[in-house]
Amino acid sequence: MLTTYVFFTFLDTSSKYLVLAGVSALIVAWVRFAVHVVLVGTLLRGWRDPLQFRPVNLPAHVLRGVFLFGSTMCNILALRSLQLAETTSIYFFGPMVITALAGPLLGEWAGWRRWLAILAAFAGVLIITRPGVGVFGIGHLFALGSMLSNCFYVIMTRRMSSTETSESLILFSALAPTVLLLSMLPFSFSLPHDGWHWFILLMLGVFGGVGHWLLVQAYRLATTTALAPYPYSQMVWMIISGWIVFKQFPDRWTLVGAAIIVASGLYIVHREHRLRLQSRAASDVEAEALAKKL
């Protein structure tokens, strides 16, 4: 899981580097997904068992892929003007939004403690963006759009995971935007200028594809609850990467807001873990009582 988010940091750092060098954001997004598709087929050895990629609900896969593309595209556009740590901090507000949306969309309602954590995290976002004091800009808007699009992507993943194979989920999330964006590529003329930029562009798919593959492997080896805190490690890598590559270090307000968001997210992880343990204990007591009656 730690290695996964190192790869995702490489992905965002390379994307920011390319768009600042003048490469079209659309080209960056398309190549990232196209190489991802090739890598997934190679790593999962799709030629041996093509049925592992067979979709049960193809329209849902396409819609889920559109949400992932929206998240990726908005993130790339946000990186033009924001620091890596800023986009990541806003992105980390996503789990709180998912917790809030899970009630009406999935029937998984949050209690008052988790709602307080959501409100605290929202305060952290306001500290980072500081609307009304001349700080909030188009980059923050794109970052919020990326976060919201990813929330719907995650919710669809939860709903589809019971009927779709993990192989189909990881393939179609990249295949759908790769195919849908083909018609738009002729209108993007800002290509890489030299071999170095082409190399970085191709590596985007490697960073994204290997990162998602490592993510799948992590969830095969450990529970969701055990892995939940590890995504927040990306904040450390983003700050280091932004400082080394772009000579940018987040200001104190960004660090304060990020700390609030991370703390709120970790509390929600802790609270859901406690509730899961209580539910399991209650089930064990009920089963024991029933066994005594029988």
N, C-alpha and C positions, 0 to 999 in steps of 0.2 A: 504494500500500500504506500509506503514511503517512496519507493522507487517510481510508482505510478505518478505521483505528484511532482517528482523531479522532471519526468518527461513532459507533463502538462505545463510546467514552468518553461521548459525549453520551447514548447509550442507557442506560448504567448509571447515570449521574448523574441523568437524568430519572426513572428507575425508583425510585431511592432517594428522591428528592424526593417522589414521589407516595405511596409507601408510608408515609413519615414523616408525610405530610399526612393519612393515614387512608384512602387509597384501597385497595380490596381487591387483594391480589397477583394473584388470579385474573383480575380485570378488567384489570389492567395487562398481564398476559401475553397475554390473548385479543386485546385491541385491538392490541397490538404485532404479533401474527401476522396478524390480519385486514387491517390496513392494508398489511402486507408483501405479502400476496397480491395486493391491488389494484395496488400499485406495480409488482410484478414483471410482471403482465400488461400494464401500461401501458408500462414501460420496454422490455420485450422485444417489444412490439407483437404480442401473442398472437393478435389477430384476423386478422392476415395469414397466419399459418402455425400453426394450432392443433396440428398434428401434432408440432411441436417439443417439446410438453409431454407427449406420449404416453408412459405408463410401460410398461416391459417387465415389471417385477415389482412390482405394486401393493402386496402385503403387506409387502415389504421397505421400500417408500417410507413406508408407515404406521408401521412399527416405527422407522424412522430419524427420522420426525417426532416420535414419542413420546419418543425420546431427546433430541431438541433441546428439546422442551417441558420435559422433566425438568430439563435443564440450565438453561434460562431461569427456570423457576419456583423452583428451589432457589437460584439466584443472587439473585433478587428477595427471597426470604425471608432470605437471608444479609445482604443490604444493609440490612435493618432494624437490625441491631446491629453490623455491622462497617464499618470504613472502606473506601472504594473501593480503596485501595492493598492492604489485607489480602486482599480477595476476589480481586483481580487476581494477587497473588503466589501464592496457592494455585492459582488457575486455570492459572498458568504451569507448574505441576508436571505438567500434562496431557501435554505432549509426551514427557516421560520415562515416564509410565505407558503411553502409546501404544507407545513403543519396546519396553517390556517385554511388552505384550500382543501385539505384532505377531508375536512368535515362535510361540506356540501357535495364534493365530487366523489369521495370514496367511503363516506360514512364513518370516518375515523375522527371523531370530535376531540378537540383539545380541552383540557381543564383550565381553571383560572390561573394556575401557576405558570403553565406554558404560555398562556396569553400574555401574562406579565413579561415573560422573557421575550415574546415577540415584540411587544411595545418597547422594551428596552433596546432591542436590536434596531428597531426603527429609529429610535433616538440616536443610535450610533450612526446610522445612514445619514441622518440630518446633520450630525456633527461633521461628517466627511464632506457632504455636498454643500452645506451652509447656504440654502436658498435664501434670497433676500439680501445677502451681503456681497453680491457680485462674484461669488465663487461658482455657483451652479451654471453649467454650460452644456453645450450640445454633447460633449463627451460623457457627462454624467447621465444624460438622457439615454444615450446609446447603451451605457453600462446597465442602467435599470431595465432597458428593453431586453438586453442579453440575459439578465437574471430572470426576468419573468418568463421569457421564452423557454429557458432551461427548466423552470419549474413545471411547466406543462409537459415538457419532454419527460421529466422524471415521473410525473403522475401517470402519463400514458405507459411508461415502462412498467410501473407497478401493476397497472390494470392488465397489461398484455403478458406479463411474465408467467401467469398461470396457464396460458394457452399456447404461447409461442416458445420455441427453443431459444436458448441463449445465443446460439450461433446465428439464427435468423435476426435476432434483435441487434446484434453487433454489426451484421452485414448491411441490412437495409437502412439503418440509421445513416450510413454513409452513401449507400447506393442511390437512395432516393434523391438527395440533393445533387449528386453527381450527374444523374440523368436529366433532372429538371433544369439544371443550370446550363446545359449544353447550348440551348438556343440563345442565351444571353452573352456567351463568350465573345462572339464577333464584335460586340459593342464595347469591349474592354481592350483598349489599345496600350495600356501601360504595362508592358512586359519587363522582366528583369533586364538589366543593362549589360551584365557580364556573367562569366562562368561562376563566380563566387555567389552571386545572387540566385542564379539558377540552382546551384547546389543547396542553398538554404531553403529555397522554395520546395524542392523535392523532399528535403528532410522533414518538412512539416507533416507530411503523411506518415513518415516513420515515427515521429514523436507522438502523433495522435493515435495511429494504429497500434503501436506497441504499448502505449499508455493504456488504451482501452483493453487490450489483451491481458495486460498485467492486472487490471482491475477485475476482470473475470476470474483470473487465477486466484486473486486474493479472496474473493467471495466464495470460491470453492474450498478454501482452506480454513476460513474463519467465519464466524457469524456476523451479520450486519451490525449488531450492537457492539461487538468487539472492535469492529473496524471504523465505527462512526466518528470517533474523534480525529482520526488521522488526516482527513482532508485539510484540516486547519494547519497542518504543517506546511502547506503550500505558501502561506503568508511569509514564512521565514525565507523560503527559496526565492519568492518574488522580490522581497526587499533586497536580498543579496544580488540577484540578477540585475535589478534596476540600477543598483549602485555601481556594479562592475561594468555593465555594458553601456548604460546611458548616463552615468554619473548623476543619477537622481536618487534622492533619499526623501521618504515621505516626511511632511511636516508634522508637528506635534498633534494637530487636530486630526489628521488622518490616522495617526497611531492611536490616539484616544478612542476615536470612533471604531477603529478595527478591533481594539481590545474589548470594547463593549459588545460588539457583534459576536466575536469569538466566544466570550464568556457566556452570552445568552445561548448561543448554539450548543455549547458544551453542557449547559444546564438542561436544555431540552433533551439532549442525549441521555444525561443522567436520569432525568425524570421518567423518560420512556422505558429505560432499563428497570427502574424501580417498579413501575406499573406492570411491566411484563413479569417480573418476579412475583409480585403480589397475585397476579392472575393465575400464575402457575401453581402457587401455594394453595390458592382457593380451590383450584381444580383437584389438587392432590387430596385436600380435606374432604371434598365431596365424594371422590372416588373411594376413600377409606370408609366414610360413613355408609356408602352404598354397599361396600363389601361386607360390613358388619351386619347389615340387614339381611343380606343374602346368606 
